[in-house]
Amino acid sequence: MNEMNRTETKLDISPEALAHLGDGRIAYVKAIRFEDVRALFPQAEMPKMPPGQKLFALHAADGTPIMLTDSREAAIANAWSQELETVSVH
């Protein structure tokens, strides 16, 4: 494709519409650091882990946290068991 002829289309979507994206069928997996757990999962018991430890959070499409694990595969398996389609966030 010729880059000079390429155009980008911006979509304006309201926060309310974004919150309903997927309507309970889509979840996303996000890599986080152990230091960020408290902010995302305030109710979680904090195990002892080294700073910088990489973890994986599974969230509903609206951002609601579902689970936290040390394995991307476990997060995806949990989503699958709840009949959720997963996408990754980088």
mmCIF file of the C-alpha atoms, coordinates in Angstrom:
data_MODEL
# 
_entry.id   MODEL 
# 
loop_
_atom_site.group_PDB 
_atom_site.id 
_atom_site.type_symbol 
_atom_site.label_atom_id 
_atom_site.label_alt_id 
_atom_site.label_comp_id 
_atom_site.label_asym_id 
_atom_site.label_entity_id 
_atom_site.label_seq_id 
_atom_site.pdbx_PDB_ins_code 
_atom_site.Cartn_x 
_atom_site.Cartn_y 
_atom_site.Cartn_z 
_atom_site.occupancy 
_atom_site.B_iso_or_equiv 
_atom_site.pdbx_formal_charge 
_atom_site.auth_seq_id 
_atom_site.auth_comp_id 
_atom_site.auth_asym_id 
_atom_site.auth_atom_id 
_atom_site.pdbx_PDB_model_num 
ATOM 1  C CA . MET A 1 1  ? 0.000   0.000   0.000  1.00 0.00 ? 1  MET A CA 1 
ATOM 2  C CA . ASN A 1 2  ? 1.254   3.458   -0.817 1.00 0.00 ? 2  ASN A CA 1 
ATOM 3  C CA . GLU A 1 3  ? 1.834   5.272   2.482  1.00 0.00 ? 3  GLU A CA 1 
ATOM 4  C CA . MET A 1 4  ? 1.161   8.653   0.860  1.00 0.00 ? 4  MET A CA 1 
ATOM 5  C CA . ASN A 1 5  ? -2.413  7.651   0.044  1.00 0.00 ? 5  ASN A CA 1 
ATOM 6  C CA . ARG A 1 6  ? -3.128  6.157   3.430  1.00 0.00 ? 6  ARG A CA 1 
ATOM 7  C CA . THR A 1 7  ? -5.470  8.018   5.759  1.00 0.00 ? 7  THR A CA 1 
ATOM 8  C CA . GLU A 1 8  ? -6.336  7.350   9.353  1.00 0.00 ? 8  GLU A CA 1 
ATOM 9  C CA . THR A 1 9  ? -9.874  7.452   10.597 1.00 0.00 ? 9  THR A CA 1 
ATOM 10 C CA . LYS A 1 10 ? -10.423 8.620   14.142 1.00 0.00 ? 10 LYS A CA 1 
ATOM 11 C CA . LEU A 1 11 ? -13.426 7.313   15.989 1.00 0.00 ? 11 LEU A CA 1 
ATOM 12 C CA . ASP A 1 12 ? -14.938 9.320   18.784 1.00 0.00 ? 12 ASP A CA 1 
ATOM 13 C CA . ILE A 1 13 ? -16.433 6.994   21.371 1.00 0.00 ? 13 ILE A CA 1 
ATOM 14 C CA . SER A 1 14 ? -17.926 8.067   24.663 1.00 0.00 ? 14 SER A CA 1 
ATOM 15 C CA . PRO A 1 15 ? -16.721 6.547   27.938 1.00 0.00 ? 15 PRO A CA 1 
ATOM 16 C CA . GLU A 1 16 ? -20.190 5.059   28.388 1.00 0.00 ? 16 GLU A CA 1 
ATOM 17 C CA . ALA A 1 17 ? -20.082 3.355   24.988 1.00 0.00 ? 17 ALA A CA 1 
ATOM 18 C CA . LEU A 1 18 ? -16.550 2.136   25.654 1.00 0.00 ? 18 LEU A CA 1 
ATOM 19 C CA . ALA A 1 19 ? -17.677 0.629   28.962 1.00 0.00 ? 19 ALA A CA 1 
ATOM 20 C CA . HIS A 1 20 ? -20.263 -1.459  27.108 1.00 0.00 ? 20 HIS A CA 1 
ATOM 21 C CA . LEU A 1 21 ? -17.834 -2.635  24.451 1.00 0.00 ? 21 LEU A CA 1 
ATOM 22 C CA . GLY A 1 22 ? -18.124 -6.390  24.281 1.00 0.00 ? 22 GLY A CA 1 
ATOM 23 C CA . ASP A 1 23 ? -21.084 -6.436  26.703 1.00 0.00 ? 23 ASP A CA 1 
ATOM 24 C CA . GLY A 1 24 ? -19.622 -9.063  28.998 1.00 0.00 ? 24 GLY A CA 1 
ATOM 25 C CA . ARG A 1 25 ? -18.067 -11.172 26.254 1.00 0.00 ? 25 ARG A CA 1 
ATOM 26 C CA . ILE A 1 26 ? -14.631 -9.553  25.970 1.00 0.00 ? 26 ILE A CA 1 
ATOM 27 C CA . ALA A 1 27 ? -11.852 -9.359  28.522 1.00 0.00 ? 27 ALA A CA 1 
ATOM 28 C CA . TYR A 1 28 ? -8.292  -8.171  28.282 1.00 0.00 ? 28 TYR A CA 1 
ATOM 29 C CA . VAL A 1 29 ? -5.023  -9.415  29.702 1.00 0.00 ? 29 VAL A CA 1 
ATOM 30 C CA . LYS A 1 30 ? -2.563  -6.804  30.847 1.00 0.00 ? 30 LYS A CA 1 
ATOM 31 C CA . ALA A 1 31 ? 0.980   -7.315  32.124 1.00 0.00 ? 31 ALA A CA 1 
ATOM 32 C CA . ILE A 1 32 ? 1.590   -5.376  35.326 1.00 0.00 ? 32 ILE A CA 1 
ATOM 33 C CA . ARG A 1 33 ? 4.353   -5.069  37.915 1.00 0.00 ? 33 ARG A CA 1 
ATOM 34 C CA . PHE A 1 34 ? 3.912   -6.314  41.452 1.00 0.00 ? 34 PHE A CA 1 
ATOM 35 C CA . GLU A 1 35 ? 4.175   -2.698  42.647 1.00 0.00 ? 35 GLU A CA 1 
ATOM 36 C CA . ASP A 1 36 ? 0.954   -1.865  40.757 1.00 0.00 ? 36 ASP A CA 1 
ATOM 37 C CA . VAL A 1 37 ? -1.157  -4.600  42.361 1.00 0.00 ? 37 VAL A CA 1 
ATOM 38 C CA . ARG A 1 38 ? -2.367  -2.515  45.304 1.00 0.00 ? 38 ARG A CA 1 
ATOM 39 C CA . ALA A 1 39 ? -3.800  0.197   43.024 1.00 0.00 ? 39 ALA A CA 1 
ATOM 40 C CA . LEU A 1 40 ? -5.614  -2.257  40.727 1.00 0.00 ? 40 LEU A CA 1 
ATOM 41 C CA . PHE A 1 41 ? -6.642  -4.849  43.330 1.00 0.00 ? 41 PHE A CA 1 
ATOM 42 C CA . PRO A 1 42 ? -6.985  -3.017  46.676 1.00 0.00 ? 42 PRO A CA 1 
ATOM 43 C CA . GLN A 1 43 ? -8.740  -5.998  48.270 1.00 0.00 ? 43 GLN A CA 1 
ATOM 44 C CA . ALA A 1 44 ? -5.960  -8.465  47.339 1.00 0.00 ? 44 ALA A CA 1 
ATOM 45 C CA . GLU A 1 45 ? -3.785  -10.018 49.990 1.00 0.00 ? 45 GLU A CA 1 
ATOM 46 C CA . MET A 1 46 ? -0.241  -9.046  49.168 1.00 0.00 ? 46 MET A CA 1 
ATOM 47 C CA . PRO A 1 47 ? 2.093   -12.028 48.967 1.00 0.00 ? 47 PRO A CA 1 
ATOM 48 C CA . LYS A 1 48 ? 5.818   -11.514 49.314 1.00 0.00 ? 48 LYS A CA 1 
ATOM 49 C CA . MET A 1 49 ? 7.300   -10.998 45.890 1.00 0.00 ? 49 MET A CA 1 
ATOM 50 C CA . PRO A 1 50 ? 10.389  -9.270  44.611 1.00 0.00 ? 50 PRO A CA 1 
ATOM 51 C CA . PRO A 1 51 ? 9.931   -5.728  43.279 1.00 0.00 ? 51 PRO A CA 1 
ATOM 52 C CA . GLY A 1 52 ? 9.501   -5.693  39.525 1.00 0.00 ? 52 GLY A CA 1 
ATOM 53 C CA . GLN A 1 53 ? 7.894   -9.143  39.426 1.00 0.00 ? 53 GLN A CA 1 
ATOM 54 C CA . LYS A 1 54 ? 5.752   -9.387  36.281 1.00 0.00 ? 54 LYS A CA 1 
ATOM 55 C CA . LEU A 1 55 ? 2.122   -10.415 36.817 1.00 0.00 ? 55 LEU A CA 1 
ATOM 56 C CA . PHE A 1 56 ? -0.910  -10.632 34.568 1.00 0.00 ? 56 PHE A CA 1 
ATOM 57 C CA . ALA A 1 57 ? -4.281  -9.045  35.280 1.00 0.00 ? 57 ALA A CA 1 
ATOM 58 C CA . LEU A 1 58 ? -7.486  -10.144 33.593 1.00 0.00 ? 58 LEU A CA 1 
ATOM 59 C CA . HIS A 1 59 ? -10.046 -7.341  33.272 1.00 0.00 ? 59 HIS A CA 1 
ATOM 60 C CA . ALA A 1 60 ? -13.541 -7.133  31.852 1.00 0.00 ? 60 ALA A CA 1 
ATOM 61 C CA . ALA A 1 61 ? -13.840 -4.861  28.817 1.00 0.00 ? 61 ALA A CA 1 
ATOM 62 C CA . ASP A 1 62 ? -15.057 -2.053  31.090 1.00 0.00 ? 62 ASP A CA 1 
ATOM 63 C CA . GLY A 1 63 ? -11.882 -2.303  33.213 1.00 0.00 ? 63 GLY A CA 1 
ATOM 64 C CA . THR A 1 64 ? -13.347 -4.252  36.117 1.00 0.00 ? 64 THR A CA 1 
ATOM 65 C CA . PRO A 1 65 ? -10.591 -6.505  37.504 1.00 0.00 ? 65 PRO A CA 1 
ATOM 66 C CA . ILE A 1 66 ? -11.388 -10.218 37.343 1.00 0.00 ? 66 ILE A CA 1 
ATOM 67 C CA . MET A 1 67 ? -8.208  -11.990 38.432 1.00 0.00 ? 67 MET A CA 1 
ATOM 68 C CA . LEU A 1 68 ? -4.483  -11.655 38.987 1.00 0.00 ? 68 LEU A CA 1 
ATOM 69 C CA . THR A 1 69 ? -1.936  -14.361 38.221 1.00 0.00 ? 69 THR A CA 1 
ATOM 70 C CA . ASP A 1 70 ? 1.749   -14.883 37.515 1.00 0.00 ? 70 ASP A CA 1 
ATOM 71 C CA . SER A 1 71 ? 1.019   -16.538 34.165 1.00 0.00 ? 71 SER A CA 1 
ATOM 72 C CA . ARG A 1 72 ? -0.510  -15.083 31.007 1.00 0.00 ? 72 ARG A CA 1 
ATOM 73 C CA . GLU A 1 73 ? -1.736  -18.569 30.133 1.00 0.00 ? 73 GLU A CA 1 
ATOM 74 C CA . ALA A 1 74 ? -3.614  -18.861 33.450 1.00 0.00 ? 74 ALA A CA 1 
ATOM 75 C CA . ALA A 1 75 ? -5.335  -15.514 32.831 1.00 0.00 ? 75 ALA A CA 1 
ATOM 76 C CA . ILE A 1 76 ? -6.423  -16.645 29.372 1.00 0.00 ? 76 ILE A CA 1 
ATOM 77 C CA . ALA A 1 77 ? -7.582  -20.033 30.698 1.00 0.00 ? 77 ALA A CA 1 
ATOM 78 C CA . ASN A 1 78 ? -9.677  -18.278 33.353 1.00 0.00 ? 78 ASN A CA 1 
ATOM 79 C CA . ALA A 1 79 ? -11.264 -16.064 30.705 1.00 0.00 ? 79 ALA A CA 1 
ATOM 80 C CA . TRP A 1 80 ? -11.956 -19.103 28.539 1.00 0.00 ? 80 TRP A CA 1 
ATOM 81 C CA . SER A 1 81 ? -13.602 -20.913 31.465 1.00 0.00 ? 81 SER A CA 1 
ATOM 82 C CA . GLN A 1 82 ? -15.923 -17.903 31.856 1.00 0.00 ? 82 GLN A CA 1 
ATOM 83 C CA . GLU A 1 83 ? -16.643 -17.895 28.102 1.00 0.00 ? 83 GLU A CA 1 
ATOM 84 C CA . LEU A 1 84 ? -14.841 -14.599 27.558 1.00 0.00 ? 84 LEU A CA 1 
ATOM 85 C CA . GLU A 1 85 ? -12.858 -13.734 24.456 1.00 0.00 ? 85 GLU A CA 1 
ATOM 86 C CA . THR A 1 86 ? -9.483  -12.234 25.391 1.00 0.00 ? 86 THR A CA 1 
ATOM 87 C CA . VAL A 1 87 ? -7.440  -9.466  23.862 1.00 0.00 ? 87 VAL A CA 1 
ATOM 88 C CA . SER A 1 88 ? -4.009  -8.320  25.022 1.00 0.00 ? 88 SER A CA 1 
ATOM 89 C CA . VAL A 1 89 ? -3.145  -4.803  26.069 1.00 0.00 ? 89 VAL A CA 1 
ATOM 90 C CA . HIS A 1 90 ? 0.420   -3.612  25.607 1.00 0.00 ? 90 HIS A CA 1 
# 
